[in-house]
Amino acid sequence: MREPWHPAADDIKLAEIMHALADPVRLEILARLARSEGENCGEIGSGIDVHKSTMSHHYRVLREAGVTLTTMDGRSRLVRLRRDDLNTRFPGLLDSVLNALR
């Protein structure tokens, strides 16, 4: 398997982040990732009542918007937030969204 594509930190766009976060399932994924240092795709999605292919779509939207970073670990995919990149590019945005979810 090849590594998934991610935008460079300088190429992350606010409109794409906002689009990615405009879905309740993706907001739930964001909240779960914020409470961890990264999780396997299967673990993040446990308890969210959507089909596996739909979860894959949500992971892709978050990754391609620059919200998450997905790395390969053998056959598993580890997903984590791009906190540093997001805070550098858009200071306070991630914290504001996470605070609004509480």
Long-range contacts (C-beta under 8 A, 24 or more apart in sequence): 1-72, 1-75, 3-71, 3-72, 4-60, 4-63, 4-70, 4-72, 4-77, 5-63, 5-64, 6-63, 6-64, 6-66, 6-69, 6-70, 6-82, 7-64, 7-65, 7-66, 9-66, 9-82, 9-85, 9-88, 9-89, 10-89, 11-66, 12-65, 12-66, 12-82, 12-85, 12-86, 12-89, 12-90, 13-65, 13-66, 14-90, 14-93, 16-64, 16-65, 16-66, 17-65, 17-66, 17-67, 17-86, 17-90, 17-93, 19-61, 19-65, 20-61, 20-62, 20-64, 20-65, 20-67, 21-67, 21-97, 23-58, 23-61, 25-50, 25-54, 25-55, 25-58, 26-58, 26-61, 26-62, 27-97, 27-101, 29-58, 29-59, 29-62, 30-62, 30-67, 30-81, 30-97, 30-98, 30-101, 31-98, 31-101, 33-68, 33-79, 33-80, 33-81, 34-81, 34-98, 36-80, 37-80, 38-78, 38-79, 38-80, 39-78, 39-79, 39-80, 40-76, 40-77, 40-78, 40-79, 41-70, 41-76, 41-77, 41-79, 44-79
